[in-house]
Amino acid sequence: MTASTAQPNVVLPDTVLAILLFLDGVAIGLLSVFFLPLWVGGTPVPVMVLVAAGANLALVVLAAQLTDRTGIVAAPLIGWVIVYIGTAIGGPGGDAILPPDWRALLLLFVGGVPAAMWLGNRALARSFARGSAARPTR
């Protein structure tokens, strides 16, 4: 007889999962904001906008594969938005981390909207699925 070497599946509690996903969103937010004012020569190159869009979308899709709770699925995007707003507000001297030009708006719309649209589509699909199952047919 040989011993089985099957590894048990590790399941994280929802609060731990939400905290980890939120911190991932904060990390992506910090990286995207701090590297947004990247210049190559005399030309601004906001490559972090694409990185933020892909990372936010990937984190939300990964979260949806791990849990069905919408609040936990939205945790990375919530963390990213909090960082964006916090860095857009600025400090007491009037200085802000985000550049006051088109790159900040580009980061907001390209970095956050794809994940938000995916979340909205998911919520709408789940709502329709629940509504059509509960509605009597004629």
Rosetta silent file (secondary structure, phi, psi, omega in degrees, C-alpha in Angstrom):
SEQUENCE: MTASTAQPNVVLPDTVLAILLFLDGVAIGLLSVFFLPLWVGGTPVPVMVLVAAGANLALVVLAAQLTDRTGIVAAPLIGWVIVYIGTAIGGPGGDAILPPDWRALLLLFVGGVPAAMWLGNRALARSFARGSAARPTR
SCORE:     score description
SCORE:     0.000 S_00000001
   1 L     0.000  138.558  177.204    0.000    0.000    0.000 S_00000001
   2 L  -112.083  147.472 -179.814    1.190    3.450   -0.816 S_00000001
   3 L   -78.447  141.109  177.932    0.288    6.572    1.031 S_00000001
   4 L   -78.085  136.557 -179.323   -1.761    9.143   -0.824 S_00000001
   5 L  -110.405   29.637 -179.992   -0.024   12.471   -1.312 S_00000001
   6 L   -69.574  132.879  179.047   -3.119   14.496   -2.193 S_00000001
   7 L   -88.939  135.251  176.969   -2.908   18.042   -0.948 S_00000001
   8 L   -73.141  147.150  177.307   -6.023   19.467    0.717 S_00000001
   9 L   -72.588  133.733  178.562   -7.564   22.556   -0.869 S_00000001
  10 L   -93.757  123.572  179.617   -6.929   25.693    1.160 S_00000001
  11 L  -114.365  121.424  179.021  -10.004   27.865    1.499 S_00000001
  12 L   -83.003  142.196  172.240   -9.546   31.391    2.820 S_00000001
  13 L   -62.948  155.038 -175.991  -12.236   32.961    4.963 S_00000001
  14 H   -60.632  -36.272 -179.275  -14.132   35.745    3.197 S_00000001
  15 H   -67.874  -40.285  178.269  -12.689   38.488    5.403 S_00000001
  16 H   -65.971  -42.210  178.548   -9.106   37.411    4.709 S_00000001
  17 H   -62.372  -43.255  179.425   -9.833   37.172    1.001 S_00000001
  18 H   -63.502  -41.620  179.892  -11.435   40.629    0.983 S_00000001
  19 H   -65.563  -44.237  179.571   -8.470   42.158    2.826 S_00000001
  20 H   -63.488  -43.192  179.080   -5.936   40.554    0.477 S_00000001
  21 H   -67.004  -38.889  176.891   -7.819   41.665   -2.626 S_00000001
  22 H   -61.682  -44.815  179.409   -8.238   45.182   -1.204 S_00000001
  23 H   -66.271  -33.616  173.820   -4.497   45.397   -0.502 S_00000001
  24 H   -63.713  -41.930  177.099   -3.771   44.179   -4.037 S_00000001
  25 H   -63.743  -38.817  176.928   -5.962   46.976   -5.370 S_00000001
  26 H   -64.544  -42.726  179.588   -4.141   49.495   -3.170 S_00000001
  27 H   -63.114  -44.385  177.496   -0.768   48.229   -4.433 S_00000001
  28 H   -63.337  -38.723  178.085   -1.871   48.504   -8.073 S_00000001
  29 H   -62.898  -44.856  179.371   -3.225   51.976   -7.320 S_00000001
  30 H   -64.412  -44.631  178.566    0.030   53.143   -5.787 S_00000001
  31 H   -62.762  -43.544 -177.425    2.112   51.751   -8.639 S_00000001
  32 H   -68.744  -35.475  179.609   -0.137   53.230  -11.306 S_00000001
  33 H   -74.014  -42.688 -176.116   -0.227   56.661   -9.669 S_00000001
  34 H   -72.947  -28.977  178.986    3.482   56.877   -8.882 S_00000001
  35 L   -99.343    4.983  178.145    4.625   55.725  -12.317 S_00000001
  36 L   -63.886  -41.459 -179.203    1.999   57.683  -14.258 S_00000001
  37 L   -80.212   40.597  179.970    4.234   60.762  -14.789 S_00000001
  38 L   -78.350  132.140  179.317    6.788   58.674  -16.707 S_00000001
  39 E  -121.398  141.150  171.397    8.571   60.556  -19.504 S_00000001
  40 E  -118.346  108.390 -173.226   10.744   59.221  -22.298 S_00000001
  41 L    68.279 -121.714  178.327   12.777   62.118  -23.583 S_00000001
  42 L  -107.592   14.981 -175.569   10.329   64.989  -23.846 S_00000001
  43 E  -115.252  128.319  175.169    7.234   62.845  -24.366 S_00000001
  44 E   -70.874  134.641 -179.017    4.900   61.642  -21.594 S_00000001
  45 L  -124.975   90.395 -177.437    4.421   57.877  -21.755 S_00000001
  46 L   -82.466   61.252 -177.607    1.518   56.835  -19.505 S_00000001
  47 L   -67.127  -23.728 -179.369    2.154   53.102  -19.861 S_00000001
  48 H   -68.688  -16.102  175.748    0.880   52.492  -16.330 S_00000001
  49 H   -63.320  -44.827  179.380   -2.628   53.250  -17.553 S_00000001
  50 H   -69.259  -37.490  177.654   -2.626   49.986  -19.498 S_00000001
  51 H   -64.097  -43.464  179.152   -1.013   48.119  -16.610 S_00000001
  52 H   -63.621  -41.477  179.801   -3.679   49.442  -14.226 S_00000001
  53 H   -62.355  -47.902 -179.725   -6.481   48.467  -16.615 S_00000001
  54 H   -66.885  -41.779 -178.446   -5.184   44.935  -17.030 S_00000001
  55 H   -68.937  -42.506  178.810   -4.346   44.424  -13.368 S_00000001
  56 H   -62.950  -45.082  179.461   -7.681   45.767  -12.099 S_00000001
  57 H   -64.290  -42.617  179.533   -9.631   43.632  -14.531 S_00000001
  58 H   -64.130  -40.727  179.160   -7.542   40.554  -13.732 S_00000001
  59 H   -65.837  -39.390  179.954   -7.978   41.035   -9.977 S_00000001
  60 H   -68.613  -42.389  178.256  -11.747   41.419  -10.272 S_00000001
  61 H   -65.131  -41.691  176.972  -12.074   38.352  -12.517 S_00000001
  62 H   -62.157  -42.376  178.931   -9.857   36.332  -10.165 S_00000001
  63 H   -62.772  -37.814  179.232  -11.936   37.443   -7.191 S_00000001
  64 H   -67.162  -27.602  176.769  -15.120   36.352   -8.979 S_00000001
  65 H   -76.385  -22.655 -177.730  -13.626   32.895   -9.459 S_00000001
  66 H   -91.865  -25.973 -177.398  -12.878   32.650   -5.739 S_00000001
  67 L  -151.175  162.321  177.671  -16.191   33.899   -4.316 S_00000001
  68 L  -101.577   -7.205 -176.377  -19.730   34.836   -5.275 S_00000001
  69 L   -77.622  124.889 -174.542  -20.040   37.831   -2.938 S_00000001
  70 H   -65.390  -36.472  179.289  -20.122   41.085   -4.889 S_00000001
  71 H   -62.940  -38.283  178.707  -18.503   43.152   -2.132 S_00000001
  72 H   -74.068  -37.210  178.116  -15.474   40.882   -2.067 S_00000001
  73 H   -64.143  -33.973 -178.690  -15.285   40.786   -5.862 S_00000001
  74 L   -85.198   -5.207 -175.332  -15.268   44.599   -5.924 S_00000001
  75 H   -56.230  -43.798  179.144  -12.613   44.914   -3.171 S_00000001
  76 H   -63.741  -39.040  179.845   -9.608   45.407   -5.514 S_00000001
  77 H   -69.356  -36.275  176.936  -11.387   48.117   -7.475 S_00000001
  78 H   -63.572  -43.667  177.328  -12.489   49.838   -4.263 S_00000001
  79 H   -61.947  -41.425  179.631   -8.876   49.888   -3.039 S_00000001
  80 H   -64.822  -42.108 -179.849   -7.667   51.275   -6.367 S_00000001
  81 H   -66.849  -38.548  177.847  -10.314   54.037   -6.378 S_00000001
  82 H   -61.978  -43.214  177.450   -9.474   55.042   -2.798 S_00000001
  83 H   -64.161  -43.373 -179.592   -5.806   55.431   -3.754 S_00000001
  84 H   -60.116  -48.664 -178.796   -6.739   57.400   -6.885 S_00000001
  85 H   -65.611  -41.661  179.694   -8.985   59.796   -4.969 S_00000001
  86 H   -62.580  -35.286  179.289   -6.485   60.132   -2.126 S_00000001
  87 H   -85.099  -19.081  178.352   -3.680   61.079   -4.466 S_00000001
  88 H   -80.828  -25.175 -176.714   -5.873   63.382   -6.556 S_00000001
  89 H   -66.823  -44.186  179.089   -6.926   65.488   -3.581 S_00000001
  90 L    96.593  173.259 -176.982   -3.463   66.821   -2.859 S_00000001
  91 L  -100.597 -171.579 -177.399   -1.725   68.011    0.243 S_00000001
  92 L   -69.967  -23.466 -179.792   -1.902   71.127    2.393 S_00000001
  93 L   -89.106    3.599 -179.934    0.509   73.039    0.176 S_00000001
  94 L    88.303    3.649  179.254   -1.590   72.482   -2.920 S_00000001
  95 L   -88.115  143.701  179.643    0.708   69.818   -4.321 S_00000001
  96 L  -128.114  151.570  179.373   -0.809   66.655   -5.757 S_00000001
  97 L   -78.131  -39.726  177.720    0.767   63.369   -6.738 S_00000001
  98 L   -72.860  137.980  177.212   -1.350   62.963   -9.862 S_00000001
  99 L   -68.797  137.497 -177.236   -0.330   65.244  -12.721 S_00000001
 100 L   -82.588   59.467  178.990   -3.009   67.881  -13.380 S_00000001
 101 L  -146.366 -161.170 -174.638   -3.458   67.040  -17.048 S_00000001
 102 H   -63.971  -23.006 -177.742   -4.969   64.474  -19.393 S_00000001
 103 H   -67.759  -33.494  178.950   -2.982   61.579  -17.927 S_00000001
 104 H   -67.112  -42.144  176.935   -4.936   61.642  -14.657 S_00000001
 105 H   -67.724  -38.016  177.638   -8.263   61.399  -16.494 S_00000001
 106 H   -61.992  -41.933  178.090   -6.872   58.711  -18.762 S_00000001
 107 H   -62.986  -42.077 -179.214   -5.825   56.700  -15.715 S_00000001
 108 H   -63.339  -48.635 -174.657   -9.273   57.061  -14.170 S_00000001
 109 H   -78.972  -43.741 -178.609  -11.208   56.025  -17.264 S_00000001
 110 H   -79.773  -34.382 -178.213   -8.903   53.432  -18.810 S_00000001
 111 H   -77.293  -32.395 -174.653   -7.615   52.074  -15.497 S_00000001
 112 H  -108.234  -30.383 -173.131  -10.921   51.764  -13.696 S_00000001
 113 H   -66.358  -40.862  179.627  -13.748   51.594  -16.199 S_00000001
 114 H   -59.330  -42.829  178.468  -13.049   48.113  -17.682 S_00000001
 115 H   -68.293  -38.423  178.512  -13.156   46.475  -14.243 S_00000001
 116 H   -66.513  -39.158  177.265  -16.204   48.525  -13.246 S_00000001
 117 H   -65.657  -39.352  178.039  -17.991   47.544  -16.461 S_00000001
 118 H   -63.557  -43.163  177.391  -17.164   43.891  -15.859 S_00000001
 119 H   -62.248  -43.784  178.708  -18.547   44.163  -12.316 S_00000001
 120 H   -63.501  -41.099  178.456  -21.702   45.857  -13.581 S_00000001
 121 H   -63.698  -41.298  178.956  -22.188   43.249  -16.284 S_00000001
 122 H   -63.928  -46.015 -179.816  -21.739   40.470  -13.733 S_00000001
 123 H   -64.125  -40.332  179.408  -24.222   42.049  -11.324 S_00000001
 124 H   -66.409  -41.621  178.518  -26.750   42.605  -14.103 S_00000001
 125 H   -64.194  -41.200  178.013  -26.425   39.020  -15.350 S_00000001
 126 H   -66.301  -37.573  178.732  -26.882   37.663  -11.834 S_00000001
 127 H   -65.426  -44.403  177.826  -29.907   39.910  -11.332 S_00000001
 128 H   -63.998  -38.932 -179.559  -31.513   38.719  -14.568 S_00000001
 129 H   -64.601  -41.434  178.453  -30.777   35.102  -13.668 S_00000001
 130 H   -70.227  -39.970 -178.131  -32.451   35.486  -10.290 S_00000001
 131 H   -67.782  -39.918 -178.648  -35.381   37.457  -11.701 S_00000001
 132 H   -74.473  -27.799  179.329  -36.164   35.032  -14.496 S_00000001
 133 H   -75.969  -31.639 -177.043  -35.952   32.027  -12.180 S_00000001
 134 H   -87.417  -16.704 -176.132  -38.351   33.564   -9.629 S_00000001
 135 L   -83.570  130.746  178.633  -40.870   34.864  -12.170 S_00000001
 136 L   -71.429  145.523  179.074  -43.725   32.483  -13.018 S_00000001
 137 L   -90.609  149.866 -179.802  -44.111   31.570  -16.687 S_00000001
 138 L  -107.139    0.000    0.000  -47.416   31.996  -18.496 S_00000001
